[in-house]
Amino acid sequence: MPTSLRLATQADDPALRRLLRENPMPGSISLTYEREPDYFIAARMEGTLSQTIVQVEDATGAFLGMGTRIVRPMYLNGEIQNVGYMSHLRADLHRPWGLSLARQLSRAFGKFHELHADGLVPFYLMSIIADNAPAHRLLTSGLPGLPQAREYARLYTYAVSPRHPRAEIPLPNGMQLQGGMPSLVSGIMDCLQRNAVKRQFSPAWTSIHSPLPPLGEGPGMRAAMWRNTPTPNLHIEDFILAVKGSRVVGCLAIWDQTPFKQTVARGYSGWMAHGRPLINLLACFVDLPYLPPVGAPISYCYISHLAIDDDDPRVFTSLLRAAYNATHRRGFNYFMIGLAEADPLRAVLIKNYLHITYPSQVYLMAWDDGLEAVAQVDGRIPGLEIAIL
């Protein structure tokens, strides 16, 4: 079947959303990562440049696969630099690919390489779910046209279910817990910046909130406005802060992206397939995560914009408890937070909250012109932000 590779446009939005909707990612929980009602809202949020490649069947115009190249300013070795990110590699799994899938992947990376010739980034990040063995094999197979893949870090996404409110945990003496407000925007930005310098691949945020939509605005108008907003549906009121005097010493945000980006449960395997009814029964009494039925969206938000001076576990403990109670009040079944394996704050969450863990392997992907830059990546703790991966 003759096919063509090209860049997607806004006119391709329905076909892109169908491809995401109909092709789940495998795992103990099979999930689809969907983008209703407009694929390009989230695409533009993810970086200053987002290019989605689509593979189209010439005879029918059907979309057979896709992948996205993102250019994003990040902190790399303590300085803001453009870094690439490759994501949303999808193939229409209803097609009988057989051995041709590897050949088509090689073609797709050839197109990525053509785009890479603009010289905007030296190399790329890519995150693959840990138990997606076929994807790991393909990435490291040495197929012609593929960049070299170097294992970089283990990233853990934790899904915590705030089923029941808990007692707030006070901050250390001299600090106050406070909600976000316009007068504290500069303090939040300062906190994010000075902590991002200490992490590897933390986002270089240029703004932290979008305006509240006008009263009476419909979904279509809201989608149009959000397409050009760097942090759609994030507001200053979504921030929880630790403040000492006039200085913001810790912050996080509760970011609801479900109006434009959804995760849907498409199947369960292993012990989850048999144990889901019992887990959901127990979740009525303890903070076990609720597992939705197949085909249902997961009601969740992200804990994003995490920055804590000196990685103080006491501050994180207090902020995380406040976020737990806030997400409970707002009716979310889960909040998601991503922490690298080396992050010292990870122990606070593991110790204090029941959770479902989604481990991912992060790779550094480079063609020959980026191998030297990859070798210079230093050993700072990864600061990847899962809310924009």
Order of alpha helices (4+ residues) and beta strands (2+ residues): beta-alpha-beta-alpha-beta-beta-beta-alpha-beta-alpha-beta-beta-alpha-beta-alpha-beta-beta-beta-alpha-beta-alpha-beta-alpha-beta-alpha
